[in-house]
Amino acid sequence: MLNKGFYLFFSLLLFTFNNVIAQDQIFRVMFYNAENLFDTKDDTLKNDEEFLPEGDRHWDNHKFYKKLNNTAKVIISVGGWQAPAIVGLCEIENRYVLNQLVYETPLKNFGYSIIHRESPDWRGIDVAMLYRKELFKPDTFFTIPVHFPFDTNSATRDILYVKGRLDDDTIHFFINHWPSRYGGYLNSKPKREFVAGLVRHKVDSLFDENPESKILIMGDLNDGPMDESVSNVLKALPDPVDSCCQLVNLMATYDKDKSIGTLKYHENWDVFDQVIVSSNLLNEKDGISISEGKAMIFRQPFLLEKDDRFMGEKPFRTFNGFDYNGGFSDHLPIYVDLKPNTNK
């Protein structure tokens, strides 16, 4: 079902990657909202009717496999000459979809394994982590459930927590997809602040155990870096600090320019997809650290299309409304590079 030329191209890419010398090793970590990566099967416990062959989007095997192919292309392209060591994903329907992505596309050449747990989200979309098992060694992982005391009928995505070793350093990862702004910003705001509080509580417990804990939080937060959920509840600072037990938002610099972002609403770009790290990950003298102290938006021409209504460009989506567009996602990927301390 997948394009043979695509396999050939990335087989050559894999050959080149395998010959990259060890001293140039960079561990790239990316996050991507894949936008509705659903299979074509009905889950009677979830609201997935739109994404069925007989549903409003006429979601058939051709569209499903193209979506898988497109998602694999994004992941490999973000890696450049080296496939990303770790991939955080959201808007993934289930384990079957992840298996198809990892084992039935060109991603199968890169030795990815999957960490995923089914979440109670009413639409059936989950978060997940892919990792290259020769680079990252997971030790502990679990989901942090989200139960709103003020809205007991609402179900959303769990937070995925993964602890593991990368280049002999222990890192704590949080994969997030916070509640959307459906129903309006103010009405939905308490839910995002509640989830931010759950993440912050776990972060504080890690710092209590070890003030030097290395933490990387990534995800689609459905808020910008300066919104209260991120800046006041999660307490992710916009600028680097030289003290322990602090979180720094590596995407804050993008938030000042509405012509740059990870998703577009009308004429404005927003930065809802973010990478937030503990301040000691910016310290090059202490084991693995953030390369150049920054995160990047992967903004490539193949992920964009002309915006006829609001000018400029916009993400090349799978659907425009209910019209099939054959694109990738309404979000752009983000990534950060971790580099080992060569002096240790």
Secondary structure by P-SEA (a helix, b strand, c coil): cccaaaaaaaaaaaaaaaacccccccccccccccccccccccccccccccccccccccccaaaaaaaaaaaaaaaaaaaccccccbbbbcccccaaaaaaacccccccccbbbbbbbbcccccccccbbbbccccccccbbbbbbbbbcccccbbbbbbbbbbbbcccbbbbbbbbbccccccccccaaaaaaaaaaaaaaaaaaaaaacccbbbbbbccccccccccccccccccccccccccccccccccccccccccccccccccccccccccccccccccccccccccccccccccccccccccccccccccccccccccccccccbbbbbbbbbccccc
